[in-house]
């Protein structure tokens, strides 16, 4: 499975006989410092939890708790970080030229002593630990770590530099040749996800380009540019007549969703172009979004830290105005095409405690007719003459199969049809299923309009079956990080 980046410290609500420091999130200042326990390997971010508001009259804590709840005005009134008596932590403001607002330092160590936060015998209030600027993550390049089925990508890690520590948040497998992210890996901390930061105004930060792309990638996602590019590639086919209206456009689809993270700083860190790929908005805001929410609910219900891999596979082919299937990219450079629109999206959800995984594969094509979308993600059907076959799967997934697998040749269109999907003997009138559908075993997921392409057609597979379809998934068993 590979080594885990870091362990998350669990802070139970300590009974008053042990004393400790309770930091109510309603008292947190704007751009509050990242709190890090440096004892573990690589450091651990200290997260808030949903806690019992009652606080003992011993040690004077009841007054501070009551005062905090009054200040809360019912907002975040049950979210707090509990620090055990005698424990130390680092309060840090990661990012260039960032410092603690009330101190001329980017970080310092605090110790919980007699229910107070102390630094060199000076009492520090939680409300004083605000940073001058929003916390900024750091992207670490790991050039020696290659990834992808053909080792075409390199690993980058979005994380947090705190003194001599680096705390990873999202690992990214990025292909520099076509300038796209193949997959990401992150954790959902079910123990704390219910206490995550929520912006009542639902403000979203701008996406950061970073150093991954050779062009101003933000311009590629503008609808005006999309329309120009699709026009160059496809002409004016009927299926794009409604482009730009409602959910008929390509959105910046998060791989590691912002809502999977607890702190505001972590949520903001997901707004990196290295953490998105082009997704049709109907797919992005449909069943795929529902899957993301259900995954968080599962982590919360199980109170587990789930490991999540999310990736893209293949290049979407759409028919042009002459009926010829054309691969779709958002960037057309002089000598190469970049930022491909994925044909498939996939998500692996793994429980280390249960040692179980499940894989969801979605078709990122809202223009596929519903019945064909259903067939595309379920089977290849062979007609009476096995040599001619049924080419719908190839038409939909034409760029996804070039991995040296055994194929049949379509005598009409001379397309290759992959034969590795189930391992069953191929005979006339047989059907090769992509995977054994596991939806009946996934009781925690409720699907809405599952077979409607405009909502995002998704199937559910075992990891074993999914590896036959998406060879990159073999890396999940390798120690590459």
ABEGO torsion letter per residue (X at the ends): XEBBABBBBBBBBBBAAAEEBBBBAAABBBGBBBBBBAABBGEBBBBBBBBBABBBABGGAAAAAAAAAAAAGGBGAABBBBBBBGBBBBBBBBEBGBBBAABBBABBBBBBBGGBBBBGGBBBBAAABBBABBBBBBBBBBAABBBEAAGABBBBBBBBBBEABBBBABBBBBBAAAGBBABBBBBBBAAAAAABBBBAAGBBBBBBAEAABABBAAAAABAAAAAAAAAAAAEBBAAAAABGBEABBBBBBBABBAAABABAAAAAAABBAAABBBBBAAAAABAAAAAAAAAAAAAAAAGBBBBBBBBBBEBBBBBBAAGBBBBBBABBBAABBBGBBBABBBBBBBBAAAGBBBBBBBBBBAABBAAAAAAAAABBBBBABAAAEBAAAAAAAAAAABAGBBBBBBAAAGBBBBAAAAGBBBBBGBBBBABBBAAAABAABBBBGAABAAAGBBBBBBAAAAAAABAAAAAAABBAX
